[in-house]
Amino acid sequence: MTTAPARTAEVAGSFLRLGLTSFGGPVAHLGYFRETFVGRRSWLDDREYADLVALCQMLPGPASSQVGMGLGLRRAGLPGLAAAWVTFTLPSAILLTLFALGLSAFGELGDAGWLLGLKAAAVAVVAGAVRSMATTLTPDAKRASIAAAALILMLVIPDSIMPTALVQIAAIVLGGVLGLVWLKRPHRGAKNRETPAETRVASRGARRLGVSALIAFAALLLGLPALTAATGDATVRLIDIFYRAGALVFGGGHVVLPLLEAELVPTGLIDHDTFLAGYGAAQAVPGPLFTFAAFLGASMTSGPTGILGAGIALLAIFLPAGLLVIGILPFWERLRAWEPATAALTGVNAAVVGLLGAALYDPVFVAGITSPATLALAVAAFVASTMWKVPAWATVIGAGLIGWLLL
């Protein structure tokens, strides 16, 4: 039997490798996670993974990081959640902090061959994830139709009519409704179950912890602005800005940018050119885009700045995500076992496949395939990862090297 420290170490090692190699943004991260934890390590199956993805897509904050936190929590409890977040986040956070402190010798990265190779590899990884999940989660006409409906909604509704984050939530809700009224409940086998008494104790403890986390989430969201106004303290203000950004934004890193810019640039906490330079650098590092907060915290013109500012901003922007995962996942696990919910979750899982399919086109394919050469590299990476079973991290590194040499 694997001990708790061993499981935590296993989580840390897995996510550190992903934190060093997961280029391509949040959708690509979901592909890397699926390949690693469903395909290779078998920590959970495709249906359980899609359930977790669906939950995190409906929560505010960085969805891919929340999925990682959820995977760590499921595998090794709170130490696993912390290990997953730290090891997945730290590599890009360190790089962006160094960039903020003066490491700006890279110049314009947009046309760098190695970066083009990494983007092409992301196309292959996401395509492989969509293919595998579709095989498992949309094996019949009804579920494939739900996936297609979600994909169509994501691709045809412009931001001028409805923001992408809201369309995403609407597609998941539609999938759940269609599943509830249209699909028969599939049989879920029991795997690795604890004894009933152990399950009840674990569930009660997890739910109590979950309620405490949700109370803390709300208390910080409401209390930090009041504390900032009352004290005028620069550190509290920094925590407040980044905590609210992590707590109130749906749709991931790109959506959080306008909120952060509105909070930081007009107030003079960071100048506009620095803001844009940091955002450009954030596109060129692995891991979650929310680590852009580390760059901003290190670049502040007043208050905590440098390494201290980076650490405060980074912790503050990810804290709501962790509290929400801890708070909601125990109740989500219980909901998944409720019979009337299983048909709805089957529809939600199909909708998740459609969402990933839509994201495979935009932004992953649109950003990653910029020439015949990048398409050829993406096809080669797809064959290597899906047919030859080359690990995702090795595929990414290989594509980056090929891009550096040839593109």
LINMORA-V497919 format. One line per field, one symbol per residue. ss: DSSP state (H for helix, E for strand, C for the rest). phi: phi as a letter, one per 20 degrees, with the letter a starting at -180 (. if undefined). burial: # if it has 24 or more other ideal C-beta (glycine too) atoms within 12 Angstrom, else .. A space follows every 10 residues. Layout:
ss=???
phi=???
burial=???
//
This chain:
ss=CCCHHHHHHH HHHHHHHHHH HCCCCHHHHH HHHHHHHHHH CCCCCHHHHH HHHHHHHHCC CCHHHHHHHH HHHHHHHHHH HHHHHHHHHH HHHHHHHHHH CCCCCCCCCC CCHHHHHHHH HHHHHHHHHH HHHHHHHCCC HHHHHHHHHH HHHHHHCCCC CCCHHHHHHH HHHHHHHHHH HHCCCCCCCC CCCCCHHHHH HHHHHHHHHH HHHHHHHHHH HHHHHHHHHH HCCHHHHHHH HHHHHHHHCC CCHHHHHHHH HHHHCCCCCC CHHHHHHHHH HHCCCCCCHH HHHHHHHHCC CCCCCHHHHH HHHHHHHHHH HHHHHHHHHH HHHHHHCCHH HHHHHHHHHH HHHHHHHHHH HHHHHHHHCC CHHHHHHHHH HHHHHHCCCC CHHHHHHHHH HHHHHHC
phi=.fffffffff fffffffffe ceeonfffgf ffffffeefd elfbefffff gfffgffeef offfffffff ffffebmfff ffffffffef gfffffffff epecefmfeg dfffffffff ffgfffffff gfffgedcec ffffffffff ffgfedefff ebggffffff fffgffffff ecdffffdfe cleefgffff ffffffffff ffffffgfff feefffffff dmffffffff gfffffedde onffffggff ffedffemfb efffgfffff fffddfnfff fggfgfffdg ebmgbmffff fffffffegg fffffffdgg ffffffeegf efffffffgf fffffffffg fcdffgeedd agffffffff fffffeeelf ggffffffff ffffede
burial=......##.# ########## ########## #########. #.######## ########## ########## ########## ########## ########## ........#. ..######## ########## ####.###.. .######### #.###..... ...##.#### ########## ..#....... .......... .....##.## ..##.##..# #..#...#.. ....###### ########## #######.## #.###...## ...##.#### ########## ########## ..###...## ########## ########## ###..#.... ########## ########## #####.###. ...#..#### ##.###...# ########## .##...#
//
